[in-house]
Amino acid sequence: MSNFRENLKDYLAKTDIWLWIFTLLATIYSLLLISDMQRAGDYNYLLIQIIAIVIGLGVAVLLSLVNYKYLIKRWWVFAIAGVGLAAMVFLFGETVQGTDDTAWLRLPGGITIQPSEFMKLCFIITFSKHLSYLNDKGNLKSVFGVVTLAIHLIIPIIIIHFQGDDGTVLIFLFMALTMMFLSGVHARFFAIVGGCLAVGLPLLWTFVLNDEHRNRILALFDLDGNALTNYGWQQYQSKVSIASGQLSGEGLYNGNRVAFGIVPEQENDFIFTVAGEEFGFIGCILLLGILLFIIARLLIDAKSAYENKGAYICYGVFGMIASQTIINIGMVLGLVPVIGITLPFFSAGGTSVMSMMIAIGLVQSVLYNQEKDMDEAKIRIGSQSRAKV
Protein backbone atom coordinates (compact mmCIF):
# COMPACT_ATOMS: atom_id res chain seq x y z
CA MET A 1 0.00 0.00 0.00
CA SER A 2 2.88 2.34 0.82
CA ASN A 3 4.39 1.65 -2.61
CA PHE A 4 1.09 2.61 -4.25
CA ARG A 5 0.98 5.88 -2.30
CA GLU A 6 4.56 6.66 -3.25
CA ASN A 7 3.91 5.88 -6.90
CA LEU A 8 0.75 7.99 -6.87
CA LYS A 9 2.59 10.86 -5.20
CA ASP A 10 5.36 10.63 -7.78
CA TYR A 11 2.83 10.50 -10.63
CA LEU A 12 0.93 13.56 -9.41
CA ALA A 13 4.18 15.46 -8.91
CA LYS A 14 5.17 14.84 -12.54
CA THR A 15 1.79 15.71 -14.06
CA ASP A 16 -0.39 18.83 -13.88
CA ILE A 17 -2.54 18.09 -10.84
CA TRP A 18 -4.58 21.28 -11.31
CA LEU A 19 -5.46 20.21 -14.83
CA TRP A 20 -6.64 16.85 -13.47
CA ILE A 21 -8.68 18.54 -10.72
CA PHE A 22 -10.47 20.99 -12.99
CA THR A 23 -11.09 18.32 -15.62
CA LEU A 24 -12.82 16.24 -12.94
CA LEU A 25 -14.75 19.30 -11.72
CA ALA A 26 -15.99 19.88 -15.28
CA THR A 27 -17.20 16.28 -15.59
CA ILE A 28 -18.93 16.37 -12.18
CA TYR A 29 -20.70 19.61 -13.10
CA SER A 30 -21.71 18.10 -16.45
CA LEU A 31 -23.24 15.08 -14.72
CA LEU A 32 -25.38 17.39 -12.56
CA LEU A 33 -26.63 19.23 -15.64
CA ILE A 34 -27.32 16.04 -17.60
CA SER A 35 -29.14 14.38 -14.68
CA ASP A 36 -31.26 17.52 -14.45
CA MET A 37 -32.25 17.65 -18.13
CA GLN A 38 -33.13 13.95 -18.20
CA ARG A 39 -36.51 14.93 -16.82
CA ALA A 40 -37.39 15.98 -20.36
CA GLY A 41 -37.15 12.49 -21.85
CA ASP A 42 -36.67 8.78 -21.37
CA TYR A 43 -33.22 8.26 -22.91
CA ASN A 44 -30.53 7.60 -20.29
CA TYR A 45 -27.92 10.20 -21.25
CA LEU A 46 -26.50 10.13 -17.74
CA LEU A 47 -25.50 6.45 -17.83
CA ILE A 48 -23.79 6.84 -21.21
CA GLN A 49 -21.95 9.93 -19.93
CA ILE A 50 -20.73 8.17 -16.77
CA ILE A 51 -19.47 5.17 -18.73
CA ALA A 52 -17.71 7.42 -21.25
CA ILE A 53 -16.07 9.50 -18.51
CA VAL A 54 -14.81 6.40 -16.67
CA ILE A 55 -13.41 4.88 -19.87
CA GLY A 56 -11.98 8.19 -21.04
CA LEU A 57 -10.33 8.87 -17.68
CA GLY A 58 -8.84 5.38 -17.60
CA VAL A 59 -7.43 5.75 -21.11
CA ALA A 60 -6.14 9.24 -20.25
CA VAL A 61 -4.20 7.98 -17.22
CA LEU A 62 -2.73 5.06 -19.16
CA LEU A 63 -1.87 7.35 -22.08
CA SER A 64 -0.14 9.80 -19.77
CA LEU A 65 2.29 7.01 -18.81
CA VAL A 66 3.22 6.45 -22.47
CA ASN A 67 5.99 8.67 -23.80
CA TYR A 68 4.35 11.09 -26.22
CA LYS A 69 7.43 10.90 -28.47
CA TYR A 70 6.68 7.21 -28.96
CA LEU A 71 3.28 8.23 -30.33
CA ILE A 72 4.69 10.95 -32.57
CA LYS A 73 7.31 8.58 -34.00
CA ARG A 74 4.41 6.35 -35.05
CA TRP A 75 2.44 9.20 -36.59
CA TRP A 76 1.62 6.99 -39.58
CA VAL A 77 -0.45 4.71 -37.33
CA PHE A 78 -2.66 7.65 -36.40
CA ALA A 79 -2.81 8.84 -40.02
CA ILE A 80 -4.08 5.41 -41.07
CA ALA A 81 -6.50 5.34 -38.11
CA GLY A 82 -7.92 8.74 -39.08
CA VAL A 83 -8.41 7.75 -42.71
CA GLY A 84 -9.84 4.39 -41.63
CA LEU A 85 -12.42 6.06 -39.39
CA ALA A 86 -13.39 8.36 -42.25
CA ALA A 87 -13.76 5.40 -44.62
CA MET A 88 -16.04 3.61 -42.16
CA VAL A 89 -18.30 6.66 -41.99
CA PHE A 90 -18.62 6.78 -45.79
CA LEU A 91 -19.42 3.06 -45.85
CA PHE A 92 -21.59 2.65 -42.75
CA GLY A 93 -22.34 6.19 -41.57
CA GLU A 94 -25.74 7.21 -40.23
CA THR A 95 -27.59 10.42 -39.48
CA VAL A 96 -28.79 10.54 -35.88
CA GLN A 97 -31.75 12.46 -34.49
CA GLY A 98 -31.01 16.15 -33.95
CA THR A 99 -28.31 16.35 -36.63
CA ASP A 100 -28.26 16.85 -40.38
CA ASP A 101 -24.93 15.19 -41.17
CA THR A 102 -23.97 11.59 -41.89
CA ALA A 103 -21.04 11.42 -39.48
CA TRP A 104 -21.99 8.68 -37.03
CA LEU A 105 -21.38 4.95 -36.71
CA ARG A 106 -23.81 2.64 -34.93
CA LEU A 107 -22.20 0.00 -32.72
CA PRO A 108 -23.82 -3.23 -31.47
CA GLY A 109 -26.37 -2.41 -28.80
CA GLY A 110 -27.59 0.71 -30.57
CA ILE A 111 -24.76 2.95 -29.30
CA THR A 112 -23.58 5.60 -31.78
CA ILE A 113 -20.14 7.19 -31.96
CA GLN A 114 -18.85 10.16 -33.93
CA PRO A 115 -15.45 9.17 -35.43
CA SER A 116 -14.50 12.79 -36.20
CA GLU A 117 -13.98 13.33 -32.46
CA PHE A 118 -11.19 10.73 -32.48
CA MET A 119 -9.92 12.06 -35.81
CA LYS A 120 -9.14 15.33 -33.99
CA LEU A 121 -6.76 13.46 -31.70
CA CYS A 122 -5.12 11.71 -34.64
CA PHE A 123 -4.71 15.07 -36.36
CA ILE A 124 -3.05 16.65 -33.31
CA ILE A 125 -0.42 13.90 -33.31
CA THR A 126 0.25 13.91 -37.08
CA PHE A 127 0.28 17.71 -37.29
CA SER A 128 2.66 17.89 -34.31
CA LYS A 129 4.98 15.51 -36.13
CA HIS A 130 4.74 17.64 -39.27
CA LEU A 131 5.54 20.86 -37.38
CA SER A 132 8.49 19.30 -35.55
CA TYR A 133 9.90 17.90 -38.81
CA LEU A 134 9.71 21.31 -40.50
CA ASN A 135 11.22 22.98 -37.45
CA ASP A 136 14.15 20.53 -37.41
CA LYS A 137 14.76 21.14 -41.13
CA GLY A 138 14.50 24.92 -40.76
CA ASN A 139 11.43 25.09 -43.03
CA LEU A 140 8.80 26.07 -40.48
CA LYS A 141 8.73 29.69 -41.65
CA SER A 142 9.25 29.03 -45.34
CA VAL A 143 6.63 29.10 -48.10
CA PHE A 144 7.29 25.42 -48.81
CA GLY A 145 6.70 24.48 -45.19
CA VAL A 146 3.45 26.41 -44.92
CA VAL A 147 2.16 24.91 -48.18
CA THR A 148 2.81 21.37 -46.93
CA LEU A 149 1.01 22.19 -43.68
CA ALA A 150 -1.95 23.55 -45.68
CA ILE A 151 -2.10 20.31 -47.69
CA HIS A 152 -2.00 18.31 -44.45
CA LEU A 153 -4.96 20.35 -43.13
CA ILE A 154 -7.00 20.16 -46.33
CA ILE A 155 -7.15 16.36 -46.23
CA PRO A 156 -9.32 16.00 -43.06
CA ILE A 157 -11.27 19.15 -43.95
CA ILE A 158 -12.38 17.68 -47.30
CA ILE A 159 -13.20 14.32 -45.73
CA ILE A 160 -15.35 15.82 -42.96
CA HIS A 161 -16.99 18.33 -45.30
CA PHE A 162 -18.31 15.51 -47.45
CA GLN A 163 -19.72 13.90 -44.31
CA GLY A 164 -21.78 17.08 -43.94
CA ASP A 165 -20.18 18.12 -40.63
CA ASP A 166 -18.96 21.63 -41.45
CA GLY A 167 -18.95 22.62 -37.78
CA THR A 168 -16.15 20.13 -37.13
CA VAL A 169 -14.37 21.46 -40.23
CA LEU A 170 -14.09 24.81 -38.43
CA ILE A 171 -12.59 23.14 -35.36
CA PHE A 172 -9.91 21.46 -37.49
CA LEU A 173 -9.17 24.81 -39.09
CA PHE A 174 -8.83 26.60 -35.74
CA MET A 175 -6.72 23.77 -34.30
CA ALA A 176 -4.29 23.94 -37.22
CA LEU A 177 -4.09 27.74 -37.23
CA THR A 178 -3.47 27.77 -33.47
CA MET A 179 -0.72 25.17 -33.70
CA MET A 180 0.91 26.97 -36.62
CA PHE A 181 0.75 30.43 -35.05
CA LEU A 182 2.03 29.38 -31.62
CA SER A 183 4.77 27.20 -33.12
CA GLY A 184 6.27 30.23 -34.89
CA VAL A 185 4.89 30.26 -38.44
CA HIS A 186 5.38 33.83 -39.70
CA ALA A 187 2.44 36.21 -39.23
CA ARG A 188 2.55 37.30 -42.88
CA PHE A 189 1.10 33.94 -43.95
CA PHE A 190 -1.91 34.45 -41.68
CA ALA A 191 -2.35 37.97 -43.06
CA ILE A 192 -2.35 36.58 -46.61
CA VAL A 193 -4.94 33.93 -45.74
CA GLY A 194 -7.09 36.51 -43.95
CA GLY A 195 -6.94 38.86 -46.93
CA CYS A 196 -7.91 36.08 -49.33
CA LEU A 197 -10.88 35.14 -47.13
CA ALA A 198 -12.04 38.76 -46.93
CA VAL A 199 -11.87 39.15 -50.70
CA GLY A 200 -13.55 35.80 -51.27
CA LEU A 201 -16.47 36.32 -48.87
CA PRO A 202 -18.95 37.24 -51.64
CA LEU A 203 -18.00 34.11 -53.57
CA LEU A 204 -18.23 32.03 -50.41
CA TRP A 205 -21.69 33.41 -49.66
CA THR A 206 -22.97 32.85 -53.21
CA PHE A 207 -21.40 29.59 -54.32
CA VAL A 208 -20.28 27.67 -51.21
CA LEU A 209 -22.94 28.26 -48.56
CA ASN A 210 -26.32 26.66 -49.10
CA ASP A 211 -29.70 28.17 -48.21
CA GLU A 212 -29.68 26.68 -44.71
CA HIS A 213 -26.23 28.13 -43.95
CA ARG A 214 -27.27 31.56 -45.16
CA ASN A 215 -30.55 31.48 -43.23
CA ARG A 216 -28.78 30.58 -40.00
CA ILE A 217 -26.48 33.56 -40.43
CA LEU A 218 -29.30 35.94 -41.34
CA ALA A 219 -31.31 34.76 -38.33
CA LEU A 220 -28.71 36.41 -36.07
CA PHE A 221 -29.79 39.83 -37.35
CA ASP A 222 -33.54 39.23 -37.72
CA LEU A 223 -34.44 39.94 -34.11
CA ASP A 224 -38.14 40.58 -34.64
CA GLY A 225 -38.92 38.81 -37.88
CA ASN A 226 -39.92 35.35 -39.05
CA ALA A 227 -36.48 33.94 -38.26
CA LEU A 228 -37.47 33.62 -34.61
CA THR A 229 -40.02 30.96 -35.54
CA ASN A 230 -37.64 28.81 -37.61
CA TYR A 231 -33.86 29.24 -37.94
CA GLY A 232 -33.65 31.55 -34.94
CA TRP A 233 -36.05 29.62 -32.70
CA GLN A 234 -33.44 27.52 -30.89
CA GLN A 235 -31.21 30.49 -30.06
CA TYR A 236 -34.17 32.64 -29.01
CA GLN A 237 -35.36 29.97 -26.59
CA SER A 238 -31.84 29.42 -25.28
CA LYS A 239 -31.51 33.08 -24.35
CA VAL A 240 -34.94 33.03 -22.65
CA SER A 241 -33.90 29.99 -20.58
CA ILE A 242 -30.63 31.59 -19.50
CA ALA A 243 -32.39 34.84 -18.60
CA SER A 244 -35.05 32.98 -16.59
CA GLY A 245 -32.37 31.78 -14.17
CA GLN A 246 -31.48 35.36 -13.20
CA LEU A 247 -28.72 35.53 -10.56
CA SER A 248 -28.86 32.20 -8.73
CA GLY A 249 -31.23 30.09 -10.86
CA GLU A 250 -34.35 28.03 -10.24
CA GLY A 251 -32.37 25.32 -8.44
CA LEU A 252 -31.42 21.80 -9.47
CA TYR A 253 -34.42 19.84 -10.88
CA ASN A 254 -36.68 22.88 -10.53
CA GLY A 255 -36.54 24.59 -13.93
CA ASN A 256 -39.77 24.11 -15.88
CA ARG A 257 -38.25 24.97 -19.25
CA VAL A 258 -35.61 22.27 -18.77
CA ALA A 259 -38.25 19.76 -17.65
CA PHE A 260 -40.34 20.32 -20.79
CA GLY A 261 -37.36 20.41 -23.16
CA ILE A 262 -38.23 23.85 -24.52
CA VAL A 263 -34.72 24.35 -25.93
CA PRO A 264 -34.00 21.76 -28.65
CA GLU A 265 -30.82 19.71 -28.06
CA GLN A 266 -30.45 21.05 -24.53
CA GLU A 267 -28.54 17.92 -23.57
CA ASN A 268 -25.93 18.45 -26.25
CA ASP A 269 -24.95 21.69 -27.99
CA PHE A 270 -27.18 23.79 -25.70
CA ILE A 271 -26.26 22.31 -22.30
CA PHE A 272 -25.20 25.82 -21.22
CA THR A 273 -28.89 26.79 -21.09
CA VAL A 274 -29.47 24.17 -18.39
CA ALA A 275 -26.73 25.75 -16.27
CA GLY A 276 -28.28 29.17 -16.86
CA GLU A 277 -31.81 28.22 -15.87
CA GLU A 278 -30.99 25.98 -12.92
CA PHE A 279 -27.97 27.83 -11.47
CA GLY A 280 -28.38 31.31 -12.94
CA PHE A 281 -25.64 33.80 -13.69
CA ILE A 282 -23.51 32.32 -10.90
CA GLY A 283 -23.72 28.85 -12.43
CA CYS A 284 -22.82 30.19 -15.89
CA ILE A 285 -19.77 32.04 -14.54
CA LEU A 286 -18.69 28.91 -12.64
CA LEU A 287 -18.94 26.81 -15.80
CA LEU A 288 -16.99 29.34 -17.86
CA GLY A 289 -14.43 29.72 -15.07
CA ILE A 290 -13.73 25.98 -15.06
CA LEU A 291 -13.25 25.90 -18.83
CA LEU A 292 -11.10 29.04 -18.86
CA PHE A 293 -8.88 27.57 -16.15
CA ILE A 294 -8.41 24.37 -18.17
CA ILE A 295 -7.60 26.40 -21.29
CA ALA A 296 -5.09 28.54 -19.36
CA ARG A 297 -3.40 25.46 -17.88
CA LEU A 298 -2.97 24.01 -21.36
CA LEU A 299 -1.06 27.12 -22.45
CA ILE A 300 1.06 27.05 -19.30
CA ASP A 301 1.85 23.37 -19.87
CA ALA A 302 2.79 24.11 -23.48
CA LYS A 303 5.22 26.81 -22.38
CA SER A 304 6.79 24.48 -19.82
CA ALA A 305 7.26 21.63 -22.33
CA TYR A 306 10.97 20.82 -22.71
CA GLU A 307 10.73 19.84 -26.38
CA ASN A 308 8.85 21.37 -29.31
CA LYS A 309 6.99 18.14 -30.00
CA GLY A 310 5.37 18.26 -26.57
CA ALA A 311 4.52 21.94 -26.90
CA TYR A 312 2.84 21.30 -30.28
CA ILE A 313 0.60 18.64 -28.73
CA CYS A 314 -0.41 21.04 -25.94
CA TYR A 315 -1.10 23.75 -28.53
CA GLY A 316 -3.34 21.37 -30.46
CA VAL A 317 -5.41 20.40 -27.42
CA PHE A 318 -5.59 24.08 -26.43
CA GLY A 319 -6.84 25.03 -29.91
CA MET A 320 -9.47 22.28 -29.87
CA ILE A 321 -10.93 23.06 -26.44
CA ALA A 322 -10.68 26.86 -26.77
CA SER A 323 -12.31 27.01 -30.22
CA GLN A 324 -15.15 24.66 -29.24
CA THR A 325 -15.81 26.65 -26.08
CA ILE A 326 -15.91 30.00 -27.89
CA ILE A 327 -18.09 28.75 -30.75
CA ASN A 328 -20.50 26.82 -28.51
CA ILE A 329 -21.08 29.72 -26.10
CA GLY A 330 -21.40 32.03 -29.12
CA MET A 331 -24.11 29.76 -30.56
CA VAL A 332 -26.07 29.64 -27.32
CA LEU A 333 -25.95 33.42 -26.88
CA GLY A 334 -26.92 34.07 -30.49
CA LEU A 335 -23.58 35.61 -31.45
CA VAL A 336 -22.66 33.02 -34.10
CA PRO A 337 -24.81 30.68 -36.23
CA VAL A 338 -25.80 27.25 -34.95
CA ILE A 339 -23.24 24.86 -36.44
CA GLY A 340 -23.40 21.84 -34.15
CA ILE A 341 -20.39 22.24 -31.85
CA THR A 342 -20.43 20.59 -28.43
CA LEU A 343 -19.31 22.30 -25.21
CA PRO A 344 -16.11 20.53 -24.08
CA PHE A 345 -16.57 18.17 -21.10
CA PHE A 346 -20.17 19.35 -20.53
CA SER A 347 -22.29 18.32 -23.51
CA ALA A 348 -23.92 14.90 -23.35
CA GLY A 349 -22.25 12.53 -25.77
CA GLY A 350 -19.93 9.65 -25.01
CA THR A 351 -17.60 10.20 -27.96
CA SER A 352 -17.17 13.89 -27.21
CA VAL A 353 -16.35 13.62 -23.51
CA MET A 354 -14.17 10.55 -24.07
CA SER A 355 -12.07 12.32 -26.70
CA MET A 356 -11.67 15.33 -24.39
CA MET A 357 -10.44 13.14 -21.55
CA ILE A 358 -7.98 11.39 -23.87
CA ALA A 359 -6.74 14.78 -25.10
CA ILE A 360 -5.99 15.73 -21.48
CA GLY A 361 -4.09 12.43 -21.19
CA LEU A 362 -1.95 13.46 -24.17
CA VAL A 363 -1.01 16.71 -22.44
CA GLN A 364 -0.24 14.89 -19.20
CA SER A 365 2.03 12.53 -21.16
CA VAL A 366 4.10 15.53 -22.21
CA LEU A 367 4.50 16.63 -18.59
CA TYR A 368 5.06 13.16 -17.14
CA ASN A 369 7.96 12.51 -19.50
CA GLN A 370 9.71 15.86 -18.95
CA GLU A 371 12.51 14.36 -16.86
CA LYS A 372 13.24 11.78 -19.56
CA ASP A 373 13.40 14.57 -22.15
CA MET A 374 15.87 16.50 -20.01
CA ASP A 375 18.03 13.43 -19.37
CA GLU A 376 18.11 12.59 -23.08
CA ALA A 377 19.05 16.19 -23.89
CA LYS A 378 21.91 16.09 -21.36
CA ILE A 379 23.18 12.86 -22.90
CA ARG A 380 23.08 14.38 -26.39
CA ILE A 381 24.91 17.50 -25.23
CA GLY A 382 27.51 15.39 -23.45
CA SER A 383 28.06 13.22 -26.52
CA GLN A 384 28.42 16.27 -28.74
CA SER A 385 30.94 17.84 -26.31
CA ARG A 386 33.05 14.67 -26.22
CA ALA A 387 32.93 14.41 -30.01
CA LYS A 388 34.29 17.96 -30.34
CA VAL A 389 37.12 17.20 -27.92
SVG drawing of the C-alpha trace seen along z (x, -y; Angstrom):
<svg xmlns="http://www.w3.org/2000/svg" viewBox="-43 -43 83 49">
<polyline fill="none" stroke="black" stroke-width="0.4" points="0.0,0.0 2.9,-2.3 4.4,-1.6 1.1,-2.6 1.0,-5.9 4.6,-6.7 3.9,-5.9 0.8,-8.0 2.6,-10.9 5.4,-10.6 2.8,-10.5 0.9,-13.6 4.2,-15.5 5.2,-14.8 1.8,-15.7 -0.4,-18.8 -2.5,-18.1 -4.6,-21.3 -5.5,-20.2 -6.6,-16.9 -8.7,-18.5 -10.5,-21.0 -11.1,-18.3 -12.8,-16.2 -14.7,-19.3 -16.0,-19.9 -17.2,-16.3 -18.9,-16.4 -20.7,-19.6 -21.7,-18.1 -23.2,-15.1 -25.4,-17.4 -26.6,-19.2 -27.3,-16.0 -29.1,-14.4 -31.3,-17.5 -32.3,-17.7 -33.1,-13.9 -36.5,-14.9 -37.4,-16.0 -37.2,-12.5 -36.7,-8.8 -33.2,-8.3 -30.5,-7.6 -27.9,-10.2 -26.5,-10.1 -25.5,-6.5 -23.8,-6.8 -22.0,-9.9 -20.7,-8.2 -19.5,-5.2 -17.7,-7.4 -16.1,-9.5 -14.8,-6.4 -13.4,-4.9 -12.0,-8.2 -10.3,-8.9 -8.8,-5.4 -7.4,-5.7 -6.1,-9.2 -4.2,-8.0 -2.7,-5.1 -1.9,-7.3 -0.1,-9.8 2.3,-7.0 3.2,-6.5 6.0,-8.7 4.4,-11.1 7.4,-10.9 6.7,-7.2 3.3,-8.2 4.7,-11.0 7.3,-8.6 4.4,-6.4 2.4,-9.2 1.6,-7.0 -0.5,-4.7 -2.7,-7.7 -2.8,-8.8 -4.1,-5.4 -6.5,-5.3 -7.9,-8.7 -8.4,-7.7 -9.8,-4.4 -12.4,-6.1 -13.4,-8.4 -13.8,-5.4 -16.0,-3.6 -18.3,-6.7 -18.6,-6.8 -19.4,-3.1 -21.6,-2.6 -22.3,-6.2 -25.7,-7.2 -27.6,-10.4 -28.8,-10.5 -31.8,-12.5 -31.0,-16.1 -28.3,-16.4 -28.3,-16.8 -24.9,-15.2 -24.0,-11.6 -21.0,-11.4 -22.0,-8.7 -21.4,-5.0 -23.8,-2.6 -22.2,0.0 -23.8,3.2 -26.4,2.4 -27.6,-0.7 -24.8,-3.0 -23.6,-5.6 -20.1,-7.2 -18.8,-10.2 -15.5,-9.2 -14.5,-12.8 -14.0,-13.3 -11.2,-10.7 -9.9,-12.1 -9.1,-15.3 -6.8,-13.5 -5.1,-11.7 -4.7,-15.1 -3.1,-16.7 -0.4,-13.9 0.2,-13.9 0.3,-17.7 2.7,-17.9 5.0,-15.5 4.7,-17.6 5.5,-20.9 8.5,-19.3 9.9,-17.9 9.7,-21.3 11.2,-23.0 14.2,-20.5 14.8,-21.1 14.5,-24.9 11.4,-25.1 8.8,-26.1 8.7,-29.7 9.3,-29.0 6.6,-29.1 7.3,-25.4 6.7,-24.5 3.4,-26.4 2.2,-24.9 2.8,-21.4 1.0,-22.2 -2.0,-23.5 -2.1,-20.3 -2.0,-18.3 -5.0,-20.4 -7.0,-20.2 -7.1,-16.4 -9.3,-16.0 -11.3,-19.1 -12.4,-17.7 -13.2,-14.3 -15.4,-15.8 -17.0,-18.3 -18.3,-15.5 -19.7,-13.9 -21.8,-17.1 -20.2,-18.1 -19.0,-21.6 -19.0,-22.6 -16.2,-20.1 -14.4,-21.5 -14.1,-24.8 -12.6,-23.1 -9.9,-21.5 -9.2,-24.8 -8.8,-26.6 -6.7,-23.8 -4.3,-23.9 -4.1,-27.7 -3.5,-27.8 -0.7,-25.2 0.9,-27.0 0.8,-30.4 2.0,-29.4 4.8,-27.2 6.3,-30.2 4.9,-30.3 5.4,-33.8 2.4,-36.2 2.5,-37.3 1.1,-33.9 -1.9,-34.5 -2.3,-38.0 -2.3,-36.6 -4.9,-33.9 -7.1,-36.5 -6.9,-38.9 -7.9,-36.1 -10.9,-35.1 -12.0,-38.8 -11.9,-39.2 -13.5,-35.8 -16.5,-36.3 -19.0,-37.2 -18.0,-34.1 -18.2,-32.0 -21.7,-33.4 -23.0,-32.9 -21.4,-29.6 -20.3,-27.7 -22.9,-28.3 -26.3,-26.7 -29.7,-28.2 -29.7,-26.7 -26.2,-28.1 -27.3,-31.6 -30.6,-31.5 -28.8,-30.6 -26.5,-33.6 -29.3,-35.9 -31.3,-34.8 -28.7,-36.4 -29.8,-39.8 -33.5,-39.2 -34.4,-39.9 -38.1,-40.6 -38.9,-38.8 -39.9,-35.4 -36.5,-33.9 -37.5,-33.6 -40.0,-31.0 -37.6,-28.8 -33.9,-29.2 -33.7,-31.6 -36.1,-29.6 -33.4,-27.5 -31.2,-30.5 -34.2,-32.6 -35.4,-30.0 -31.8,-29.4 -31.5,-33.1 -34.9,-33.0 -33.9,-30.0 -30.6,-31.6 -32.4,-34.8 -35.1,-33.0 -32.4,-31.8 -31.5,-35.4 -28.7,-35.5 -28.9,-32.2 -31.2,-30.1 -34.3,-28.0 -32.4,-25.3 -31.4,-21.8 -34.4,-19.8 -36.7,-22.9 -36.5,-24.6 -39.8,-24.1 -38.2,-25.0 -35.6,-22.3 -38.3,-19.8 -40.3,-20.3 -37.4,-20.4 -38.2,-23.8 -34.7,-24.4 -34.0,-21.8 -30.8,-19.7 -30.5,-21.1 -28.5,-17.9 -25.9,-18.5 -24.9,-21.7 -27.2,-23.8 -26.3,-22.3 -25.2,-25.8 -28.9,-26.8 -29.5,-24.2 -26.7,-25.8 -28.3,-29.2 -31.8,-28.2 -31.0,-26.0 -28.0,-27.8 -28.4,-31.3 -25.6,-33.8 -23.5,-32.3 -23.7,-28.9 -22.8,-30.2 -19.8,-32.0 -18.7,-28.9 -18.9,-26.8 -17.0,-29.3 -14.4,-29.7 -13.7,-26.0 -13.2,-25.9 -11.1,-29.0 -8.9,-27.6 -8.4,-24.4 -7.6,-26.4 -5.1,-28.5 -3.4,-25.5 -3.0,-24.0 -1.1,-27.1 1.1,-27.1 1.8,-23.4 2.8,-24.1 5.2,-26.8 6.8,-24.5 7.3,-21.6 11.0,-20.8 10.7,-19.8 8.9,-21.4 7.0,-18.1 5.4,-18.3 4.5,-21.9 2.8,-21.3 0.6,-18.6 -0.4,-21.0 -1.1,-23.8 -3.3,-21.4 -5.4,-20.4 -5.6,-24.1 -6.8,-25.0 -9.5,-22.3 -10.9,-23.1 -10.7,-26.9 -12.3,-27.0 -15.1,-24.7 -15.8,-26.7 -15.9,-30.0 -18.1,-28.7 -20.5,-26.8 -21.1,-29.7 -21.4,-32.0 -24.1,-29.8 -26.1,-29.6 -25.9,-33.4 -26.9,-34.1 -23.6,-35.6 -22.7,-33.0 -24.8,-30.7 -25.8,-27.2 -23.2,-24.9 -23.4,-21.8 -20.4,-22.2 -20.4,-20.6 -19.3,-22.3 -16.1,-20.5 -16.6,-18.2 -20.2,-19.3 -22.3,-18.3 -23.9,-14.9 -22.2,-12.5 -19.9,-9.6 -17.6,-10.2 -17.2,-13.9 -16.4,-13.6 -14.2,-10.6 -12.1,-12.3 -11.7,-15.3 -10.4,-13.1 -8.0,-11.4 -6.7,-14.8 -6.0,-15.7 -4.1,-12.4 -2.0,-13.5 -1.0,-16.7 -0.2,-14.9 2.0,-12.5 4.1,-15.5 4.5,-16.6 5.1,-13.2 8.0,-12.5 9.7,-15.9 12.5,-14.4 13.2,-11.8 13.4,-14.6 15.9,-16.5 18.0,-13.4 18.1,-12.6 19.0,-16.2 21.9,-16.1 23.2,-12.9 23.1,-14.4 24.9,-17.5 27.5,-15.4 28.1,-13.2 28.4,-16.3 30.9,-17.8 33.0,-14.7 32.9,-14.4 34.3,-18.0 37.1,-17.2"/>
</svg>
